[in-house]
Amino acid sequence: MTKILLHICCGPCATHPATVLSQEYEVIGYFYNPNIWPYEEWLKRYGAFKKFCEESEAISDYFPKIKSPLTPLLQRGEEEISPWGGGEGGWEEEYKIEHQKYLESVKGYEKEPEGGKRCPLCFTLRLDKAAKFASDNLIDIFATTLTIGRNKRPEIINSIGQISADKYGIKFYEANWKKQDGALKGKHISDEHELYRQHYCGCEFSL
Ligand code: SF4
């Protein structure tokens, strides 16, 4: 089966997309969301991502704990390494560095409302990283769970995903996960796994 890298923003949002994609692909979960603030919230969302990846048959593998190593970067085996891919200075230090990158990428747009001009910059940072990770690991198609979000505009996310895919010479799986009751189906699966569900989009400006 062909592999697909699924950029996952949080556990609940992963459930429906992963279930659909697993009918056609071997789904590799990937969590890169430096927009999330504060660190304690990032830990909760990362925990829900990890719980779902461990429990669900829809996810074949996930980074950082890869069950069946394939390529040099993934050959880190069963040992739990930093989800940021580094490992120097501890997770919280890496989080601070990556969150700073997020803050720099949205500089000047802090006062925008959720769904305004700040969000495409946030999507670009995350999807670019996911596309690069896929390309570095010889996975030639990637997708994101982001379009399932209630306030997210799929046409913007899909266009950014395509630009990132083109940049790294891979394909992007275009989707609007809200269609056909995707959010409701996802909620049922999320409830079965008792996944942590957040109450705001992620950054400090969305609180
Ligand atoms: S509101 Fe959400 S999508 Fe927009 S910048 Fe903040 S975290 Fe990113």
Boltz pocket constraint, residues with backbone or C-beta under 6 A from the ligand:
constraints:
  - pocket:
      binder: B
      contacts: [[A, 35], [A, 36], [A, 106], [A, 113], [A, 114], [A, 115], [A, 118], [A, 119], [A, 122], [A, 123], [A, 201], [A, 202], [A, 203], [A, 204], [A, 205], [A, 206]]
      max_distance: 6.0
